Amino acid sequence: MDGLQKISLTMDFIKKLEDTLRLRKSNPPQNSYTANLFRDGLDRILKKVGEEAGEVIIASKNESKPELLHEIADLVFHLEVLLVEKDLSFQDVINELEKRHS
């Protein structure tokens, strides 16, 4: 698999995750962690983003790459929840990065 195929698969996954998050927000299942985040509102989502960012900092100081990846994945997930809550997408983030680095 070449680099472009990997990027395409990655973006497909991010899009699928965003679609799932949007569904959880618009049609929240009763026993869903993500739906509960949306139900609890922006303050709860922001609290989780802050907590996860702190855990990334702590994990970065440790020697465990698996722990660091785990915490970064948690942070990215909660950032995705925040993007959906604010009616944004990861593509919006990419567009902003492209503007800054073109």
N, C-alpha and C positions, 0 to 999 in steps of 0.2 A: 504494500500500500504506500503510495507516495504522499508527500506532504499536503498537497491540495485535497486529496481524498480524506486524510485525517482531519483537516480543518472542516471540511464539509460534514463529516460525521459528528464532529464536536458541535458545530452550529445546529445540526439536526437535533442533537440531544438537548441543547439549551432551549431550542424552540419547543420541543416536546415538554420539557420541564415547565416552561412558561405557560404552555397551554393547560397543563395539569393544574398549575397554581391558579390560573384564571378561572378554571372550572371550580376549584375548591372555594374560590372567593364568591363566585356567582351562584353556585349551587352547593352550599357547604354540607358535607356529610356530618352526622352527629358526632362520631368518634374519630375525628381527624385532627391531628396536631396542627396542620397547616390551616385548616378551616377555623380552628380555635384562635390562631394568631390573627386572622382577618377579623373574626368576630370581636376580639378584644381591642382591635384598633391600632392606630399608628403608634401610640406610646409603647404598647407591648412589643410591636415589631422593632421599634428603635432600641428598646431595652435589649432585645435579643441580639441585634446587630452589634451593639456596644459590648455585650458579654462575649460574643464570639470573637470580636476584634481583640479583646484582652486575652482570650485563650490562645489566639494566634501568636501574640507577642510572647506569652509565657512558653509556648511550645517551641518558638523560634530559638529560645535560649537553651533548650534541651538538646540532646544529641540524637533524638529519635525522629527520623524522617517520616516514618509511618504516622506518628502522633501529629507532626506538623501538617502532613497532608490531610489527615482527618479533620483537624481544626480549620484549615483553609477551606475544605469542602463545606463544613458547617457555616463558615462566614459567607461563602459564595451563595449557598442556599438561602440564607437569611437576607442577603442583599437582593437576591432574585425576588423574594417575597416583598421586600420594600419597593423594588421596581414595579411589580404588579400593583401593589397598593397605590402607587403614585401614577399609575397608567403610563408607565414607561416600559422599555424592553432592553434586553442586552444589546440588541442592534443599535439602540440609541446611544449606549455607552461606546460601542465600537465606532459609531459615526463621530462622536465627540473626540475620541482618541485619534481618529484619522485626521480630523481638522487640526489637532494640535501637533501632529507629527508628519504632516505631508510636506 
